[in-house]
Structure formats: structure tokens, C-alpha cells
């Protein structure tokens, strides 16, 4: 754990989004924390995976002025074959190349910064009336906020002290003690269920789903208000058999009605641009979003379980 000079906990944050309407009930402020144990091949927020800040860079907008080369203390920037290149092994995201007057084209941005609970709450409480009128509040997401459990718990407790509804979005891939540390202070839980087949889950995310499924059972036993979400990834988990297996797990193992507790999220390619800005554009395949009619049929399967 890191502490500020005043003794307050410090967390690594990469975005705070106001007026969110898809991250829990009502209108919410979503706080995105860095770090995630999963390595989903379709990840839409690759800048969130590491705990450390990271440089995002738009090659296609670079004017080759060379200012970033001049100011970089680690010599991470260079021009190769007529294009600006960043050596990720040398770049430590110090931010020298993002300062005013360096990159005039505005192609560079550091994702991730240290913030205290109080600094975040100063932003969150500004929309208090909106939360009260809409039934909203704060959602702590990621990355995976379970990777910063002490900080997440303190943030949720601070929200409760301000009479603000709390929600977390988690993978459940951590030990139960970690999950409980966070969810004890959450009024609502968004829980990802990606694939019921453990072998394919490992291939697609890098981790087993056994702990994820067990933690889901534990949360239901504690009578937590929980909402499951499955991102539909073409060719990985979007078959009728996959969705039926997930729905049956919710019904048979958790004792819940899948029609009320499972949401399908159609694939979108909004994150593909981020891989380009990280220099990994060739490493990630592109997929097409499922047709609305196909997603509708999958939802009908859930309703029939």
C-alpha cells in the first residue's frame, strides 16, 4: 500500500468518468483503477492492465518534430524508417514528452496517476444531487479494483460516509478474503462471467474460472445484490451452447433467475485504437460485432432457462 504525506491511502487511477449510465443503477461516476490479473485477448482497456502509468501515443498524428526525442531522459524515442518509435523497455512514463510545449500535435498522454481517496471523493460528491434523483452513485471499476483492495474498500467507505450508493465491477479472480474486503462495502456488484469451460477460460483470459465461480457462489450466499455480465467475444463465448451453460450455472448453482441476473454485452471494437497507441496494433485481431438479431436469440435462450 502507498500513502500520501497526510497518511491517506493512494491508489493508481487511469480515468474518472462522470454521468455513466451503464455501470450500475442510475447515473454514476465510474472510477477506473489500474491493474488486472487477467489477460483477456479482447481487452478493451489494455492501458489498465499494469499497475504502472503507461504512455499512449498516436503515431498517425505525429509530425516528426523531434521534440520528444530531445526531452526524453531515457532516450526511449527515436525515428525509425521515417516514423517515431517508442522503446517500451526504456520508457518509464515519466511524462517529460507530454508537458506543454513539447508535442505540439498532442499525440502523447500518460494513462494512470496516483490519487488519494479524498481527491477522488472531491470529484464524486459534486454530483450528489444527480445520484439522489436517479438512484445512482459511485462505481469502482478497472482494470480490476480487486487488485487494489485496501484502497477500493476505503473509497467505498468514504462514499457511504457521504450517503452515496456504491457499486463495484469485479472479475472475482482473487482469493475470497480479497473479494469480501471490497464487497462488504458494496451495495451492488457487477460480476463478469466470461466462459464456463475452464480450459477455454484459461486460453482466453490467462486464468482459471474455478475461483471466479466459487466466489460467485459465496457472494450469493451472503445475499449480495449481484448482476452478472458476459461480454460476447466472436468465436470464443458467443455460441448458444456457451450462453446456455452460463444461464444454467446461474439457475442451478446460484439459485437465481438468469433472465433477471445475466446481461449480454455485444462485442465492440472501441478498444482497438488503444492497441495502436500502445504500439501493439498488429498483436490483436479485429472482430465484427454480433448482429442485433443474433444477440436477441441468445437473450431468448436465457429467458427460456
ZICORNOR-V438288 format. One line per field, one symbol per residue. ss: DSSP state (a for helix, b for strand, c for the rest). phi: phi as a letter, one per 20 degrees, with the letter a starting at -180 (. if undefined). burial: 1 if it has 24 or more other C-alpha atoms within 12 Angstrom, else 0. Layout:
ss = ???
phi = ???
burial = ???
This chain:
ss = cbbcccccbbbbbbbbbbbbcccccccbbbbbbccccccccccccaaacccccbbbbcaaacccccaaaaacccccbbbbccbbbbcccccccccaaacccccccccbbbbcbbbbaaaaaaaaaaaaaaaaaaccbbbbbcccaaaaaaaaaaaaaaaaacccbbbbbbcccccaaaaaaaaccccbbbbbcccccaaaaaaaaccccaaaaaaaaaaaaccccbbbbbbccccccccaaaaaaaaaaaaaaccccaaaabbbbccccccaaaaaacccaaaccccccccaaaaaaaaaaaaac
phi = .dcfgenffddeddacdemfcccpfmecdddeeenbfecffdgecffefefegbedbeffdfelfnffffeffdledbdclmcfcdeffefdlfngedfgneefemecbeeobfcegffffgffffdgfffffdmerdddcalbfffcfffffffffffffeldfdbcdcemedgggfgfgeffddfbcececeaefffffffecncfeffffffffffffelfecceccfedgmdbdeffffffffffffeedmdeffeccdedffcdfeffffffendfeedfecefffgfffffffffgfef
burial = 00000000111111111111001111111111111111111111111111111111111001010111100100111100000111000011111111000110111111111111110110111011011000111111111111111111111111110101111111111101011111111111111111111000100110111111111110110001111111111101110001111111111001011110111111100011111111100000000001000010011011000
